[in-house]
C-alpha cells in the first residue's frame, strides 16, 4: 500500500511528527522533571497525567500501531496526542 492511498494521519510523515514530539517530552519528564514545576514549586499531577497520556499516544501512533477497537482509537488518536504534547511544550516554554 503506497502513501497516497493512506489517510493523512497514517502516512509516515505524521508518524514521524508523533515520534519527534514524544521523544523530547519523555526525555524531559525522565531526566529533568523539575522543568515541569508550576509557579508555586509543585507539580500539577492532573496536568502531568494528561501530558504523559499524550506522550504515550504519540509513541503508539509513531511506531505505527493502529488499535482496532474504537475506544482505543479515540484514546490514542494522533490529534489528541499532539494537543496534549503541545500542552506540555507550552508548560515548558512558560517557565
C-alpha positions as CSV (number, residue, x, y, z in Angstrom):
1,X,0.0,0.0,0.0
2,X,1.5,3.3,-1.0
3,X,1.3,6.6,0.9
4,X,-1.2,8.1,-1.5
5,X,-3.9,5.6,-0.5
6,X,-3.3,6.0,3.2
7,X,-5.2,8.6,5.2
8,X,-3.2,11.7,6.2
9,X,-2.7,10.6,9.8
10,X,-1.5,7.1,8.7
11,X,1.3,8.5,6.4
12,X,4.9,8.1,7.5
13,X,5.4,11.9,7.9
14,X,2.6,12.1,10.5
15,X,4.1,9.2,12.4
16,X,7.4,10.9,12.4
17,X,5.8,14.0,13.8
18,X,4.3,12.0,16.6
19,X,7.7,10.4,17.4
20,X,9.6,13.7,17.2
21,X,7.1,15.3,19.6
22,X,7.0,12.4,22.0
23,X,10.8,11.7,22.4
24,X,12.0,15.1,23.7
25,X,9.0,15.4,26.0
26,X,9.5,11.9,27.5
27,X,13.2,12.7,28.0
28,X,12.4,15.9,29.8
29,X,10.0,14.1,32.1
30,X,12.6,11.4,32.8
31,X,15.8,13.4,33.1
32,X,14.7,16.8,34.3
33,X,11.2,16.6,35.9
34,X,11.7,19.8,37.8
35,X,11.2,21.6,34.5
36,X,7.5,20.8,34.9
37,X,7.0,22.5,38.2
38,X,4.4,25.2,38.4
39,X,4.8,28.8,39.8
40,X,4.4,27.6,43.4
41,X,7.1,25.0,43.0
42,X,4.8,22.0,42.9
43,X,3.6,19.5,40.4
44,X,0.2,19.6,38.8
45,X,-0.4,15.9,38.8
46,X,-3.6,16.2,36.7
47,X,-1.8,18.2,34.1
48,X,1.2,15.8,34.1
49,X,-1.1,12.9,33.7
50,X,-2.6,14.4,30.5
51,X,0.9,15.2,29.2
52,X,2.1,11.7,29.8
53,X,-1.1,10.4,28.1
54,X,-0.2,12.5,25.1
55,X,3.4,11.1,25.1
56,X,2.1,7.5,25.3
57,X,-0.4,8.2,22.5
58,X,2.4,9.8,20.4
59,X,4.6,6.7,20.8
60,X,1.6,4.4,19.9
61,X,0.9,6.4,16.8
62,X,4.6,7.0,16.0
63,X,5.6,3.3,15.9
64,X,2.7,2.5,13.6
65,X,0.3,0.8,15.9
66,X,-3.3,1.2,14.9
67,X,-5.8,0.0,17.6
68,X,-8.9,-1.8,16.3
69,X,-11.5,-1.0,18.9
70,X,-13.0,2.4,18.5
71,X,-12.4,3.4,22.2
72,X,-8.7,2.7,21.9
73,X,-8.6,4.6,18.6
74,X,-10.1,7.6,20.4
75,X,-7.7,7.4,23.4
76,X,-4.6,7.1,21.2
77,X,-5.7,9.3,18.4
78,X,-2.7,11.3,17.0
79,X,-4.6,14.7,17.1
80,X,-5.3,14.2,20.7
81,X,-1.7,13.2,21.3
82,X,-0.4,16.3,19.5
83,X,-2.7,18.5,21.5
84,X,-1.7,17.0,24.9
85,X,2.0,17.1,24.0
86,X,1.6,20.7,22.8
87,X,0.2,21.4,26.3
88,X,3.4,20.0,27.7
89,X,5.6,22.1,25.5
90,X,3.5,25.2,26.4
91,X,4.2,24.4,30.0
92,X,7.9,24.2,29.3
93,X,8.0,27.4,27.4
94,X,6.0,29.2,30.0
95,X,8.8,28.7,32.5
